[in-house]
């Protein structure tokens, strides 16, 4: 389990700050900077690859492999969030809003026509 000295939210915020700083870094010196330099399509392709690897890991019995792939998926999701200007608190707020709401009800609310 993660270190007890740092809350999960703190980890997301610190990682988000590092990823934001990497946007200005030399692409030759940083993997993340190279993703930002190469643009949104490359970031989306990498996120898709990580999602596929997560699915494959989930089909296997190796829990640590699944955890590693989920970490990669979350990491690259955060890369995308920085690229698109989405803060972790925005996503956490949306999750909090949905908490305790039936998945069927939440999905129906999203499918309802806007402005009615």
C-alpha positions in Angstrom: 0.0 0.0 0.0 1.1 3.6 -0.6 2.9 5.5 2.1 0.8 6.6 5.0 2.6 9.9 5.1 1.0 11.2 2.0 -2.8 11.2 1.3 -3.9 10.0 -2.2 -5.2 13.5 -3.0 -1.7 14.9 -2.2 -0.1 12.5 -4.5 -2.4 13.5 -7.4 -1.8 17.2 -6.7 2.0 16.8 -6.5 2.1 14.6 -9.7 -0.2 17.1 -11.5 2.3 19.9 -10.5 5.3 18.0 -11.8 3.4 17.2 -15.1 2.6 20.8 -15.5 6.2 21.7 -15.1 7.2 19.1 -17.7 5.2 21.0 -20.3 8.0 23.6 -20.4 10.9 21.0 -20.2 13.2 20.0 -23.0 11.6 17.1 -24.8 15.0 15.4 -25.0 15.3 15.4 -21.2 11.9 14.2 -20.2 9.5 11.4 -21.4 6.5 13.5 -20.4 7.9 16.6 -22.1 8.3 14.6 -25.3 4.7 13.6 -25.1 3.6 17.2 -24.7 5.9 18.3 -27.5 4.5 15.6 -29.9 0.9 16.7 -29.2 -2.5 15.5 -28.2 -2.8 12.7 -30.7 0.4 11.1 -29.4 -0.9 11.5 -25.8 -4.3 9.9 -26.8 -2.6 7.0 -28.5 -0.4 6.3 -25.4 -3.5 6.5 -23.2 -5.3 4.0 -25.5 -2.3 1.7 -25.3 -2.3 1.9 -21.5 -6.0 1.2 -21.4 -5.5 -1.9 -23.5 -2.6 -3.1 -21.3 -4.8 -2.6 -18.3 -7.5 -4.8 -19.8 -5.0 -7.5 -20.7 -3.6 -7.4 -17.1 -7.1 -7.7 -15.7 -7.6 -10.9 -17.5 -4.6 -12.5 -15.8 -4.0 -13.6 -12.3 -1.1 -11.3 -11.5 -2.5 -8.6 -9.1 0.8 -6.6 -9.1 0.8 -6.5 -12.9 -2.7 -5.1 -12.8 -1.8 -2.5 -10.2 1.2 -1.5 -12.3 -0.9 -1.1 -15.5 -3.6 0.8 -13.6 -0.9 3.2 -12.3 0.3 3.7 -15.9 -3.3 4.4 -17.0 -3.8 6.9 -14.2 -0.5 8.5 -15.0 -1.2 9.0 -18.6 -4.7 10.2 -17.8 -3.0 12.9 -15.7 -0.8 13.7 -18.7 -3.9 14.2 -20.8 -5.6 16.3 -18.0 -2.6 18.7 -18.0 -2.6 18.9 -21.8 -6.3 19.8 -21.8 -6.2 22.0 -18.7 -8.2 19.8 -16.3 -7.2 19.9 -12.6 -7.5 16.8 -10.4 -10.0 18.6 -8.2 -12.3 18.9 -11.1 -12.4 15.1 -11.7 -12.5 14.4 -8.0 -15.4 16.9 -7.7 -17.3 15.0 -10.5 -16.7 11.7 -8.7 -18.0 13.2 -5.5 -21.1 14.5 -7.3 -21.8 11.0 -8.6 -21.1 9.3 -5.3 -24.3 7.8 -3.9 -26.2 8.3 -7.1 -27.4 5.2 -8.9 -25.3 4.5 -12.0 -28.5 4.0 -13.9 -29.9 7.4 -12.7 -26.6 9.2 -13.4 -26.3 7.7 -16.9 -30.0 8.6 -17.7 -29.4 12.2 -16.5 -26.4 12.5 -18.9 -28.5 11.2 -21.8 -31.4 13.6 -21.1 -31.7 16.5 -23.7 -30.0 19.7 -22.4 -32.1 22.7 -21.6 -35.3 20.9 -20.7 
